[in-house]
Each structure stands twice: as C-alpha cells, then as structure tokens.
Amino acid sequence: MNYENLIAGTRNRILYLTINRESKLNALNKATLEELHQAVSGAAEDPGTGGIIITGSGQKAFVAGADISEFSSFSPEQGRQLAEEGHSRVFDLIQNCPKPVIAAINGFALGGGLELALACHIRVAAEHAKLGLPEVTLGLIPGYGGTQRLAQLVGRGKALEMILTADMISGAEAHAFGLVNHVVPGDELMTKAEEIMTRILSRSPMAVASAIRALNAGYEAGVNGYEAEIREFGNCFGTADFSEGVSAFLEKRKPDFLRK
C-alpha cells in the first residue's frame, strides 16, 4: 500500500515504517495516525510480516510531537475524542500488536513522538536523541498514554519530574532510567534494532504473541496478570510451535517454527 506520510517496506519479514514528514520534524497529524493504524493493523494480519520497526525520516527527529495546528481550537469534548481515538486506533493497537514492534529513535522524540515510542515493545535510541513530554508548556498533559506508560518504565517520581518540568533527556539518560533498552551511535541505530528483531523472529511466533498478551495483561485495570500468564502458558501446550520446539530440543537441532 502506498502512503502519503509513511514509507513502508518489508525485508526479511520485518516491516519498516518510516514516518516521512521531515520538514515538519515528522509530527503526527491525523492523516499520519490513520496511516499508522492501517499499516500496523495490516502487519498484524499478514503472515509474511514477523515484526515492525518504526523510525522517523532524516537524522533530526523520530517524531517531534503532534501537529498542534490541527487541534489548537478544539473544545474539551473534541480534545477528549482526539485522545480516545488516538489510544484505540494507534497507541493501544501498537502495544497490543501480537507481533513485536521496535522503535528506532533517531532524533527528537517529544510529546506524541515519545508516546509512540513508549507504546512500542522495545526502544533503541541514537546517542544524539532527545526525549521528553513538553505538553505542560502548551497548557496540556500527555494524551496518548504518556502519563501511564512512562511511569511504568521509569517509576512515578521520574515520570512526574519529566512531565511537570517538560525537560528533555538525552539518549544516555533515557537508557539509565530504563526508558530505552539500548542507546547506540546514530549510524548503528538500525543495525541494533534489526539485530534484536532478528533474534525475536528466530523464536516461536505463537509464544512471542502469547508473551506480549500475558505481559500487557498485568497493566490492565481489573485484570490479574498472573492468571493471564497461567492461561497463556496452558494455551501454548496446544500449539504446533510447542510440539516443534520440544522436538527440536530433544533432537538437538534448531526449531523450524511456523511463520504466521
């Protein structure tokens, strides 16, 4: 599919999604969010796609926030709808994608851009990246999950400091705080993201999807994560991947998992 604001291409079962609004620092407008919805939804159902790597166009920005001009005159109800639609159609969709999603943060990840990275399962940042949630400088708060996902990763105190001061942090600081999994020189960013994804793709895709569901369940209100884990664990025993994985282990060979 051809997109206006995304560059999409698949190689070695990895779907690469590049947000392509470099002149706008890859800011998330309504059209870009809709294209992300279409691309991620399609990848989740595509047997030829094993995982997704999301990055930004150019060397300056991953995503430097939302397109403020689109909502500058919104009413409270329109603002609520904006956040609700963003959650359900993009950010929650990415978090709950049954296939691994890695954010390759190649520059500024601010506001909605950092929230996009937070929704991904794994984050790799370039050394020159700057990350932050500056919404309070606009009289707003993060509306795409930033108040929740940031605290889950770095703790309540650090999340409050970042949100209330609106200060940016470096890639190295983000790594020290547990916000990103790895920080690397800029020219090694995609190599590192691909290295991680390739290792994941060598594992059971059914078990990977099951692990994502079980882990996410622990952060859902009213859901017992341990019970979800027990359920997912039990379900694994009925899969072809379990049979293949055990057989390969006993036969001392590499498993050949179904790719779907």
Secondary structure as UniProt FT lines:
FT   STRAND          6..11
FT   TURN            12..13
FT   STRAND          14..19
FT   HELIX           22..24
FT   TURN            25..26
FT   HELIX           30..45
FT   TURN            47..48
FT   STRAND          51..56
FT   TURN            58..60
FT   STRAND          61..63
FT   HELIX           68..70
FT   TURN            71..73
FT   HELIX           76..86
FT   HELIX           87..91
FT   HELIX           92..95
FT   STRAND          101..105
FT   STRAND          108..110
FT   HELIX           112..119
FT   STRAND          122..126
FT   TURN            127..128
FT   STRAND          130..132
FT   HELIX           135..138
FT   HELIX           146..154
FT   HELIX           156..165
FT   STRAND          169..170
FT   HELIX           171..176
FT   TURN            177..178
FT   STRAND          182..184
FT   HELIX           186..188
FT   HELIX           189..201
FT   HELIX           205..217
FT   TURN            218..219
FT   TURN            221..222
FT   HELIX           225..236
FT   TURN            237..238
FT   HELIX           240..250
FT   TURN            251..252
//
